[in-house]
């Protein structure tokens, strides 16, 4: 029986690659994106809570998976970074829970840059209790790069905490943390993180990742083959993180 899987950010990059892979596997992808095109079945502005609620109303149960792929880089306004990268995943997950079947899986696409965030677990927990306006105000002294790193650290922490919340419902949740990926927003990451740092990541790992490689990892975590994988952050970075811990050629 075909599984129905909701995918955010499905019109480009990793989201579109996942949409195609899910469809090729014989399942039914339901793509959400802010722009129309291949992969977008429902247009949804993830910065708008009302739009998210209206989109959820259009989705029929049962759903077998939720892939939270949409994300914006550090070149976006801080409020937008926080809205798309952390608030929208939480709103969508909460709203879709009644429609997720037993044994469903949730996968959120994070980033290895979350490891650069200097906030402690206690600080992250406190920030997760903030309303959107409060969190944006708390981040007003951060630049786009730091706000992006924080948003992904918050996403990881939220997913970890959700592991406990969702266990009674027999729903798994995991995160995938890519390094730099050849997507349309790679130039934005070069602008916010630094062209040399992005180039150094390619030298360390050997190259940048491809959208289909990250999508394949998300697809695995959504599948029954990953039925015993829960509460995990999977680094999909070509070994970049591991190689940085040892002798490295090419800088950091």
N, C-alpha and C positions, 0 to 999 in steps of 0.2 A: 504494500500500500504506500502511495506517495506521501511524503511528509511535506507540510507547509511551513516554510521558514521565512520569517520577516528579516529583511536586511536593510539597514540604514546606510545612506551614502552610496546607493547602489548604481548610480549613473556614471561613475568614473572610478579610476584607480582600483584599489583593493576591493571595494564594494562591487564594482562591475565584474571583476574577475571572479569573485565569489558567486555572484548571481549566475554567471554562465556555468560555473562548475556545478552548482546545485541543480540547475536545469538539465545539464548533461547527464547527471546521475539519475535522472528520472523523478526528482522531487519537484516541488512547486515553490519557486522563490517569489516573495512578495516584496518588491523593491520600493523603498521610500527615499526620496531625494528632493532637494529644493528646486531642481531643474528637470524638465521633461527630457526624454530620450530613452535609449535602450537601457534597461535596468530599472527604470522608474515606472512603477505601476500606480503609485500615489504620490502626488506632489505634497510635500510637508516641510514647512519651515521649522526647523528644530530649535530656533531661538524663541519660538512662540508657544507658550504652554497651551493656549486655547487651540492652536492648530494641531498640536500633538494629540490633545483629547479628542478632537473631531476626527482625526485620522484613525485613532484606535477604535472609534465607533464603527468604522467601515470594515474592520477586520473581523472575520468570522472565526469562531473556535471550531475544532481544536487546532492549536498551533504546536508544532514540534520543536521549534527553535527560534531564537532571537539573536541576530548578529548585529552588535552595536559597532558599526564600522565607521560611521561618519565622524569626522574630526576636522578642526581648523587649526592652522599653524600660528606661530607667534607673531605673524605680521597682521593678524586681525585685531580689532579692538578687544581689550581685556574682557569686557562684558560678554562679547560674542564667543571668545575662547571658552569661558566658563560655562556659558549657556549650552554650547554644542558638545563640549568634551566631558562635562560632568553632570549638569542639570538634566539635559535631555535623556541620557541613558537611564537616570534614576526615574524620571517621569514615565518614560516608556515601559520600563520594567514593572513599575508599580501598577500602571494601568492595564498592562497585558497579562498580569499574573492570573486573573480568572480565566483567561483564554488559553493558557499554556497547559498542555496535557501532562499527566503524570509521566515522568521520565524525560521531560523536555530538557533542553540545554540552552544556556545563554553564554555567549562569548562576546567580550568587549575588546576592541582593538586599542591597546595602550601604546606605550613607546618606551624604549630603553632609556630615554632621557628622563623618565620619572626617577631614576636612580640618582640624578643630580639634584633633586629637590632636597632642601635642607630641613624641611619640616619633620618633626617627630611624629610617631604614631598618635600620641596624645593630641598634638596640634592638628593633625589631619582629622581626627575624630571630632574635635571641637568645630573645625571648619565645616564638616559635613552636616553639622546641626544648624548652620547659617542659612537664612533665606537668600535667594539670589542677589538681592540688592546688598545685603550684609557682606556676602562673600566678595562681591565686586569692590565694595568699599575697603575691605581688608586687604585687597590686592592692589590698591591704587598706587602704591609706591614701587610695585614690581614692573619691570619692563616686559615686553611680549614674550621673550624667551623664558623668563622665570615664571610668568603666568602659565605658559604652556606646560612647563615641567611640573608645576604645582597641579594643574588640572589632571595630568596623567597619574601623578602620585595619589591624588584624591580618588581617581577612578580605580586604581589598584586596591586602595584601602577599602573603598566601598564594596568592591567585588569580594574581597576577603570576608568582610562582615556579612555580606549576603549569603555566603556559604552556610553560615549558621541559620540564617532566617529562612532559607529555601529548603533546607534538608527535610523538614517535615512534609514538604510538598513534593519531595522526590524530584526536585529540579536542580540540575548541576549548573555551576557558573565558573567560568575560567576567563583569564585574560591572555592576550597574545601581545607581545612587545617586540615590534620590529625595530631594526635600525633604519638608516636611510633607504628609501624605496623609490624606484623610478616611476613616480606618479606625477600628475600635472602640478602638484604643489611642492615638488622638490625644490624649485627655485625659491619658494617662500621660506623654506627651511634654510637655504643658503643665506637668504637675507637676514633672517632672525638669529640663526645660530652662528653663521660665519661660513663663507665659502671654503676656507682652508680646513675648518673642522669637518665639514661634510666630505671634502676630498680626502682627508686623512682617514675617515671611516672606511672609504672605499679602498684605500691602500692597505689598511689593516685587515679587512675582511676579504679583500681580493676584488671586490666590485660592490655595487649597490644591489639590493634585492629587487626582485621583480614582483609586481602585484599578484601574479598567479601563485608564486611561492608562498606569500603570506596568506592568500586566500585558501590554499590547500591545507594549511595548518588550522585555520578557522574551521574549515569544513570537517576536518578530522575531529576536532573538539565538539562539534555539533552532532557527530555521528554516534551510533550505538557502539562503534568500535572503541570509543573513548568513555564507555559507561562507568569506568572506575577512576576517571580523572576528574577531580573536583577541587576547587579552591586553589588552582595552580596558575602561576604566571609563566607562560611559555615564551622564552626569548627566541625570536626568529631573526637572527642578525648575522648569519654566516660566520659565527664565532667571534664577532667583534668584541663583545663584552668580555669573553674569556681571554682573548688575546691581549686586551688592554691591561690585564692583571699581571702579565708576564713581560719578558723582553719584547719590545715592539720596534719594528722598523717603520719609519715614515711619519712619526710624530703622533700627537693626539689632538 
